[in-house]
């Protein structure tokens, strides 16, 4: 689509102007077609500045570009779609999962009903974050499902560190943290083959708070944005590209021992006191290790060791307890 290709060209040019003549020549279309596409982009809210004899550029905005992202990610991602708004990218993919192939990516500028684990909502303000889902067909035993969550978390952490020069922590099982504030989360929803017991399909959802947001009172104590913790500025496009490329690498290396080693390097719960909640029951523990499948090894206050493949872990910062 000409409109997306023009957007991609303007994103790639960053702050430089691109002439209408150059756009028409590269895309092999008329100047009238270029002008029409520019007007369509403006109607969609893209802030495009224009100057006679100079051309066009995107002004003071972070615009996600479908073509730009697709051009800069690995061939595993055969289809990348960007929506202005939707209720939930995970739900959108689940609705069409029988008609798409592995490697399909859906990104939204806004979610009106974004969701996290255990039915919680995920704040998804327009233009402020990355709300992304991708479709997988892993054919993986259920007891190894956490490997995909681990790969996603590591890919997120690496991408954030690469593009914004700040190192996040991973709070098992699916939270991305910076300085005790949650800046993102992961929601993996699987379809299991009842005959083989293997995971047949999986929708991996990622939500990252990128730019500063004025969270309401109920969230302000626990939530933050990447931008709040770094002086480096970058675009959501670059963060998305970095995440997708790192995820492709780890997804192809799920069984490599370095995945869990890398996860531990980002983990912020190892050897610290936590409250573990499973099936509405809570107990005090210290997280001793993360096993080869991404499960959490917790030592309870009575010395009992428990392997957790699900549940909730809350860090107890003012509690002294060691193993």
N, C-alpha and C positions, 0 to 999 in steps of 0.2 A: 504494500500500500504506500502510495507516494507520501501521504501525510506522515506516516511513521518513519519513513526514510529521511524526510526533511528534519523531523525532530531529532533523529539519530545524528544527522550531520551537524546540527546546531549544538547538540550536547557534546559531541566530539571536539568541536571548535572551542569549547569553554567560553572565554570572554571575548574571543575574536569575532569579528563580523564575517559573514559569508554572503557573497553577492547572490542576487536572484539568478543572474546569468550562470554563475558557477553551479548552483543547485540544478538549474534546468539542464545544463550540459551533462553533469554527472548522472542524473536520473533519466536523461533522454526524454524530457518532457518540455512542454512550452512554458514560457514565462507566465502565461495566464493560469496554467495548472499550478505552478508554484505559488502564485498569489492566492489562489483559491484555497490551497492547502494551508498556507500561513493563516488565513482568516479562520479556517476551521479549527486550527490549533488554539488560536486566541479565544474562540468561543468556548473551548474546553478548559480555559483558565490558564493556558501557558502564556507567561508574560514575555512576549517577543517584542524587542525593540527594533526599529527600522530607521535607516538613514539613507537619503537619496545618494546614489553613486557609491555607497559603502556596502549596504546589504542589511542582513538580519543577524540578531543574536538573542539568546535567552538571557533576560535581565533579572537579576536578584531572585533567582528561584532555583529550587532543586526539583527537577522534573525527571521522573522515571521514564526511560525510553526502551520500548519493547525491542526494536531493531538493534539498538546499541547494546543492550544486554545480550541478546542472542548472538551477536557477532563476536562477543568477547568471552563466551563460555565454551566449555568443551562440547563435543558432538553428542555426548550423552543426553543433553537437553535439546531434544529435537523440536520442541514447541515451547515458546515462552509467551505468555499472555499477560498484559497489564490492564487492569480495570481501574476506572476512576473511583468506584465505590461498589461494595457488595456487603451482604450480611456476614458471610464467613467464607473464606477461601477454602477451608477444609470441606465444608458442606458442599460447596460448588463442585469440587473435584469428585467427591463421593457420588454426586448426582450423575456424573458422566463417566465414571470409572470403567464401565463396560465398553466404552467407545474410544478410549484413549490408550496409549502405550506408555510403558515405563519411561520416565524422563520428562514427563509433561510438567510444566511449571506455571503456576498462576499467582500473580502478584496484584495486590490492591493498594491504592493510595489511601483508602479508608475502609474500615469494617464497621458496620452498624451493630453487629451482634458477634463480635469477636469472642472466642472462647478459649479457656485454658483447661487444665486438668480438673477432674471431679465436678464438672458442670459450672465451674467458675467463669465469670466474664473476663475478657481481656480488653482493656482500654485501647482503642485503635483510632486515634485522632487523625483527621485528614492532613496529609502532608508532613506528618511529624515522625513517622516510623516506617518500618518494613513489615508488611503483613503478607506472608508468602507460604504457599503450600506446594509440595511436589509429590508426584505419584510414583510408587515403586511396586515391583512384583518380585520380592526377594526370595521366595521359596526357602524360608528359614525356619528352623524349629522354634516353637514358641518360647522355650527357655532361653533362646538367644536374642529375643526381641530387643532387650536393652542395649545390644550392640549398636543398633541403628540410632537409638536415642543418644548413646555415647558419641557416635560418629557425628551426629548433628551438632551436639554441644561443642565438641572439639572444633568442628568446622566454623561454628559461630565465633568461638573465642579467638581462633586464629585470624579470622577475617577482621574482627574488631581491632585486634592488636596490629594487624598489617595496615589497615586503612586509617585508623585514628590514633595509633601510637599509645594506647592505654591497654593494660592487661586486665581482662575481666576474670572473675572466678566462676567456677561451676559449682552450684549447690545441687547435690544429687536430689532428684534425678534429672530435673529439666529446667532449672532456673539459671539465668546468666546474671551475675552480680558485679557491681563495682562499688567498693567502699560501703558495704552493707545495704546498698540500694539495689533493688531488682530492676534491671534494664531490659530484660527479655525473658522469654519462655518458649518451651517446645511442647507441642502436642502431637503425639503419634497415635493414629487410629488404624487398627489392623483388621483385616478380614482373614479368618482361619479356615483352611480346608478341613472339614470334619473327618475325612477319611485318612489323610496323611498326618493330620495334626500340625501341619506346617503353616506358616504365615503365607498366604497367597497374594494378598495385596496390602499395601500400607500407604496411608496419606500422612506425610510429615509436614506439620505446620510449624512455622517459625514466626514469632512476633518480637521485634526489637524496637525499643524506644530510642530514636536517633537524635532528634532535635528537642530542645528544651520545651517542656510542657508545664503548664500550671495545673498540676493534679489537684483534685478536690481533697478535702480534709481526710477522707477515709483512705486515700492512697499516698498522700504526700510524705508520710513517715516511712513508707516502705518502698516506694517507687522512685526511679530516677531515669535520666536519659544519658546516652553516651556523651553528648555534647557538653554536659555539665561537668565532666571529669577530664577534659582534654583541651589543650590549646590548638590542636590540629583540626583543621576543617577539611571535610571531604564530602562527597555526595552519596546519596543512597544507591545510585547506580554502581559506584565502585565497591560499596560494601556488599551489595547483592552479588556482583560478579565474583568477588573474592570468596564469599560463602559458597556459592554454587560450585566453583572450581575446587575448593578444598573438600566439600562434601563428596564430590565425584571421586576424588582420590581415596578418601577414607571408606566410602561405600564399596569400592573395589578391593579394599584391604581390611575388611571387617575382622578377619581371623588373624591378622598380624598382631603380635603381642605389643608392638609399639603404640597401637591405638589406646589401649588401657593405660600404658605408661604416660602417654601424652595427656590423657584425661586426668590422671593423678596430678600432673604438673599444674593443671588449672584448678583442681579441686580445692574448695575452701572449707571442707568439713573433716578432712583427715586429722585424726588425733585430737579432736576438740569435743567438748561436751555437747550433746544434742538431746533434744526430745524427739523420740520416734513415735509416730502415730500410724497404726495399722488397724483397719476395721474399727475405728472409733476408740481404740484402746491405746493409751500412751504410756511410755516409760522412758527413764533416763538411760543414756548409753554414751559410749565413745565409739566413733567410727574408726575401726582398726585398719580397714583396707577396702579396695574395690577389686572384685575378682575378675577372671578372664572374660566373663559374660556381661560385665558392667553392674553386677549385683553388689550391694553394700554389705560389708561385714561389720556388724555392730556387736560390741561387748556391753552387756547390761551391767547395772550396778552390783548385781549378785555374782558376776563373773561368767554368766552364761553367754555363749556366742550365738548370734542369730544372723542368718543370711537373708537379706531383704531384696526381693525382686520388685516390690511395689511398696507404697506407703509414702509418708511425709516425714521429712527431717527438718527440724528447726534448731538453729544454733543457739546455745545458751551462753551468752557472752560473759555474764557475771557469775558464772558457776565454776568452781574449781573441782575438777574430777578427772583423774587419770587412770590408766590401766598399766 
